[in-house]
Every structure is written in structure tokens, then in C-alpha cells.
Amino acid sequence: MTVNEFLDRYVISSTRTNENEGEDTPATDGLRSHSCIHDKLQKHSTNRTLECGGSVQQKYESKLEEDGSKHNGSAQERKGKTRNIGYLAQHALFDQIPILSRDIVTPDYCHCDMQDGGGEDCNEEDEAPKINAWFGPEGTVSPLHFDPQHNLLAQVVGYKLVSMYSAEDSPSLYPSPTSMLHNTSQVDIENPDLGRHPKFGDAKLVKCVLGPGDMLYIPPGVWHHVRSLSGSFSVSFWFGPSSAPQLRKKKSRK
């Protein structure tokens, strides 16, 4: 998919729908209300094509299906076959080793005005985005969760499979009842227990594979699960106000 095709499908038209489901995708919901991101995408767009759901994704999906021992089968089987995997996750690496920040450019999108009802202006004086590094081997997993802020996930090395669900599917994703893990699902989406979580089958999945040079925008409140398909290094940029729909609903109940 080219950038212009992406803009036409997910940003410009407010009536575009998912052809398979007849409903908006999580990315559509988040991007449509922020014209600043649309303007910058259009301004800086190139003719580079991003394969999402194409040969790259099919290659890795086939690999996952063939190697069922990694995350298929019963939980007990997987427990017996797991190995210790080191994962530098959500780490402020560039604060710890500032010289590395010379190789990282903060995307212009991070300076967009993301206040509710806004989205038209881009402010250079906004609070600096939170930049984290994610570094590990094949097989590392970030369980299904949502972020309160806007998130740009940039893939530097390797490939990652990102599985996403709309914030509207939250009841079907069984958020943890504990305050510390309120933004984390109790469902293991790679091996769901529909006996414990029967509504999970109603949640609508959108997924893609990120490769080197790809960057994915994840709106606040969009649930996402990330699995490394190879050795991987990623950088995330969290920016804007905490505006996840789940948090607004939680405040309104108080």
C-alpha cells in the first residue's frame, strides 16, 4: 500500500469502512479526527510501498503456523517448551546513553496538537514525547494492552507482528481488574481460553507485520499485542495527552 492509498483509505474519506467487516478499523477511528497527521503524511509522503497483509506478512504467518510449538497448543505444553528470553522493553535507552539519540529523529507528528476538538495545529513547544527502546531476540512478546497516549512504533531492525483491537472491543478483551494492570488484557490472544473469556470471539482483529523502516501509528486506547518474528530493535514515541476512551469512561463513573 502506498502512502497516498493509505491517506485515501484511512484518513481523507470519512465514509471508508473495512470491506470485510463493514465497520471502521482502529486506525481509521484514530486518524480520522487528527487532520494534522494527515497534512504531514501528505506533505512528506513518498512513493514507497508498505507491504501490510502481503507477501511479508504471509511469509511470517506461514512460519508461525508451521512452528506451532512456539505459541500454539495448550498452555501446559508451551510452559514446558519455553526458554528464558531477555527483552529490553520500554526502556529509556536514549536517556541512559545520550549519544545513541543522535541516530534517532523524533517524527514531526509528535508535535501535533492532539487536544480533543483540535488537531489542526502543530506545536513545536509541546511536552517532549516519551521515547523508549525495545530490543530482543525472536519470540519476545508484549501482551495485549492499550496506551493512554498516541503512539508511533518505529521498526529499526527485524520484523514484528502487531495484532490490534478497537477500544470499543474492550468488554470482549477482559481488562485486568487491578489498578496497576487496568490497561492490560487477561486474554492470551495466541491461545485464548474461551471458557474463561467467551466474549473474546466477538472482538475484531486487525494485524500487520512491521519491517525495517516501517512506522505504525497506534491511537490512544487501541489494544495491541506485539510479537517479534526475528531479532528486533524498535523505538516507540508516546506523545499528546492521555486521551484513551477507556480512561474517559473510567473517570465518568467516579
C-alpha positions, 0 to 999 in steps of 0.5 A: 500500500502506498502512502497516498492509498493509505491517506485515501483509505484511512484518513481523507474519506470519512465514509471508508469502512473495512470491506470485510467487516463493514465497520471502521478499523482502529486506525481509521477511528484514530486518524480520522479526527487528527487532520494534522497527521494527515497534512504531514503524511501528505506533505512528506509522503513518498512513493514507497510501498508498505507491504501490510497483509502481503507477501511479508506478512504471509511469509511470517504467518506461514512460519508461525503456523508451521512452528506451532510449538512456539505459541500454539497448543495448550498452555501446559505444553508451551510452559514446558517448551519455553526458554528464558528470553531477555527483552529490553522493553520500554526502556529509556535507552536514549536517556541512559546513553545520550549519544545513541539519540543522535541516530534517532529523529523524533517524527514531526507528528509528535508535535501535533496538537492532539487536544480533543476538538483540535488537531489542526495545529502543530506545536513545536513547544509541546511536552517532549514525547516519551521515547523508549527502546525495545530490543530482543531476540525472536519470540519476545512478546508484549501482551495485549494492552492499550496506551493512554497516549498516541503512539508511533512504533518505529521498526529499526531492525527485524520484523514484528507482528502487531495484532490490534483491537478497537477500544470499543472491543474492550468488554470482549478483551477482559481488562485486568481488574487491578489498578496497576494492570487496568490497561492490560488484557487477561486474554492470551490472544495466541491461545485464548481460553474461551471458557474463561473469556467467551466474549473474546470471539466477538472482538475484531482483529486487525494485524500487520507485520512491521519491517525495517523502516516501517512506522505504525501509528497506534491511537490512544486506547487501541489494544495491541499485542506485539510479537517479534518474528526475528531479532528486533530493535524498535523505538516507540514515541508516546506523545499528546495527552492521555486521551484513551476512551477507556480512561474517559469512561473510567473517570465518568463513573467516579 
